[in-house]
């Protein structure tokens, strides 16, 4: 456990597994998420502005929930997010499905390359006797 300051409120807390936020801020974030999720369950075609006005949760935080794929836009016609790689409209997250698959393949190829290089033996000569 490491003592750090909460990235949101600045309070000192014991961070486990690289957590950035204290328990109070995590609880507040979860409460906001539940408000948004429940509102969207009853009103699935609402705009972000409507959700924000009805729940009291900021539009910025609602966009954060969308990027984290915790919530999703009901119809692609209302999509306000774009894939960070190709620009295609998406319902939630940071990447479209096509780019997710391409990135996954690139990572797998890179991992195989690293593993292949680890299996090669190398020899180092530190001092040569005469």
N, C-alpha and C positions, 0 to 999 in steps of 0.2 A: 504494500500500500504506500502511496506517495501523497504527500500533502501538496495540494495545488490550489489556485484560486479558480472559482467558477468562471467560465468564459462569459456568462450572462450577467450575473449579479456581483461578482468579485469576492464572494464569500469563500473562506478557506474551508476545504473539506478533504477527506481521505479518498483519493481516486484509486479505483480498482479497475484493472483492464483498460486503462487509458481513457476513462470517462472524462468528459470536459465540463459537465454540469453537475451541480450539487443536487441532492435529492429533492429539495424544494422546487428548484427550477425544472427538474425532470417531471415532478408531479404536476406542476403548472402546465407544462407542455402537453402532458398526457390528458389533463382535463380539457385543454383547448381542442385537442384532437378529437376527444369523445364528443364535445359539443358540435364540431364540424361534421363528424361522421354521422351522428344521430340526425342532424338537420338534413344532410344530404340523403339519408335513408328515406325520410319523409318527403323531401323536395328534390328529387334527383336532377331536375333540369334547371336548377338555380344557377345564376351567374356567381362569379367570385364576389362581386360587389354585394349582391343580395345575401350571400352566406355570411359575409363579414358584418353587414348591418344587422342581421338577425341574431348572430351568435356573439358578437362583440370581439371576435378574433380578427386580427389584422389581415389584410389581403396578402401582405408579405409572408405571414406565417402560413396561410392557406397554400400559397405557391410552394413554400418549403415542404408541406405535407405532400403536395402533388409530385415534386421532384424526388422525394423519398419513397414514392409509390405507396404511401399509406392511404391515400384516397385517389380516386380516378374520376375524370370528367365523363359524364354519361354519353355524350355524343361527340364524334370527331368533328362535326361542324362547329362545335363550340371550343375546340382545342385551342389553347392559348400558349401551349408549350411547344418548343421546337427541338428536334433531335440536335444535340450539341455537335454531332459529327457531320450530318448531311442536310440538316435544316427541315426535314419532313415534320409535319404536325403530328404530335403525339398526345395521348390522354394523360399520361403520368410518367414519371421517371426522367431520365436524362437522355436516353437513347431509344431509337425505334428498334423494333425486333430484328430487322435486317442488320443494322449496325451492331446490335448486341451479339448476334451470331458471328459477325465478322471479327469483332474484338475478341470474342472467346477463342476463335480459331487462331488469331494472332498470338494470344497469350499461350495457348497450347503449343504452338510452334516454337515460341521463345523458350518455354519451359523444357521442351525436348532438346533444344540446342544447348541449353545450360547443362542438362543432365549428360549429354553426349560429351561435352567438354570436360566434365568432372571425371568421366571414366578414362580419359587419356592420362597417361602417366607422364610426369615431367621430372627431369633431374636437374639439380642445381649444383654447380661446382662453386664452393665458397673459397677454397684456397688450393693452389696447385703447388705440390712439392717439387723441388728441382733436384 
